[in-house]
Amino acid sequence: MDDPGRLTPRIASRRLSAIDLAALAAAQRAEFVWLDSSLPEGAPPRARARARWSVLAPCDGPFATRFRHEGRRAFLDVPAAASSWFGTSRTEERPAFAVLADLLDATPTLDEPLPGLGFALGWVGYLGYELGRESDGVDRTADGHPDADLRFVDRAVVVRDDGAAWAFALVTEAEPQATAENRAWLAAVPDLRTASGGTDAAPGLPSGVVATGRVTRAAHELSVDACRAEIRDGNAFQVCLTTAFGLPADGREARAGSDTDLQLVEYLRMRAADPVPFGAYLRLGVLRVASRSPERFLRIGADGTVVAEPIKGTRRRDLDPTTDAAVRAELASSGKDRAENVMIVDLLRNDLLRTAEPGSVHVDRLCEVETYASVHQLVSTIGARVVAGTSRAEVVRAAFPPGSMTGAPKPSAMAIADRLEGAPRGVYAGALGYFSASGAVDLSVVIRTLVTVVGPGAGVVVSRSFGAGGAVTWSSVAADEADEVETKTRSVLGSLGVVADW
């Protein structure tokens, strides 16, 4: 007989008259995940549909469970209230995606609380690039933090693009004390109309900060030419070559006293300068992840439909409207950029075919220009339907890492990039988002992202890095590829007054 505790969970909700998620984020004292959607004025309707909801999920509820994968081992921290679903706290020497599949199977199924929302509580967090070793990638591990960190969250506040807001919490008759805690949390969520003035006034980066390249520009250009040599020799069609820029760690405390998360302050400045549909701020363990990603990796509906939206092709916007229009038109007609995009579309079609119903994979649009605050991008959309009964973890594993961050064919392109880069990518180039208790999944590609690692107990900052790169094809020009890295870096770090030097 099924455990009765697995049959009774449901979502309790409360309508909020107003909420400002920036203020709510600033008020958090524990770990949380903020999936932050917005768009610039004039964004196309298709883009607006994917930026309809924002979610802030605290990770301190009574059912909150942690799954992290580090050193090729899975660590599970399970509170007593969630033990009937996820078992006891333990360590397992198993692949991350295998453990995730079991956790998703054990997660109680919950109905989506609002039409079109997708998120019905569940697992939130990130999957780092090095988990690609579980799907034919290079055998590396992340440096200084877990390869993956996901939390089962039992509390969340969501805001729709029209400003309507709700608070949700998990309740179950099987756990009356935990349910009482969550009902009390629901009642206490404040209506917030404006962001905290204390957050806006808090110190961020000092002026004139320099982000130093892991390699010089000249060295990166040599690596571009090395990629072209591999392509000439038939070892790949396209290689996504990346590098990273380090910001001074300078021993700053990750939080000033108990009130101000300085990395969150910086994220709010990045957010104000560059609205994107897949922004995010994560405070998880030793990590502070501030992402301004415009790119969806995968969305899986509760009904099994799948959508991938790769981006390949980027141009910096110009302040002059006439020049900007010309830049946009040039990107739309660029044979090189369209070729890069089409290669990744073909790669993703093959990735999705591994778990899709035969004949269901299709391309909805190809190489459409989308405009954001700082850049123009070429975006395509691939759709499919998952074979019934297939774990969402397996669908993601089959397509991981995101093809727009690898190149094609994926295994050889990843091996070439790893040899030339000579370092793990970590959170960068992986995916973040949610695995909903409804069966829905929505994950972004971790690009345009500042990653901060702090010491134990939210102590001093250990490292800060920003990754950037681009697709190299036979027609690539090394100097142009380096320019693209600078454009992507400037589009985010420029809002903090940071200058890249390599």
Secondary structure, 3 states (H helix, E strand, C coil): CCCHHHCCCEEEEEEECCCCHHHHHHHCCCCEEEEECCCCCCCCHHHHHCCCEEEEEECCCCCCEEEEEECCEEEEECCHHHHHHHCCCEEECCCHHHHHHHHHHHCCCCCCCCCCCCCCCEEEEEECHHHHHHHCCCCCCCCCCCCEEEEEECEEEEEECCCCEEEEEEECCCCHHHHHHHHHHHHHCCCCCCCCHHHHHCCCCCCCCEEEECCCHHHHHHHHHHHHHHHHCCCCCEEEEEEEEECCCCCCECEECCCEEHHHHHHHHHHHHCCCCEEEEEEECCEEEEEEECCEEEEECCCCEEEEECEEEEEECCCCHHHHHHHHHHHHHCHHHHHHHHHHHHHHHHHHHCCECCCCCEEEEEEEEEECCCEEEEEEEEEEEECCCCCHHHHHHHCCCCHHHCEECHHHHHHHHHHHHCCCCCCCCCEEEEEECCCCEEEEECCCEEEEEECCCCCEEEEEEEEEEEEECCCCCHHHHHHHHHHHHHHHHHHHCCEEEC
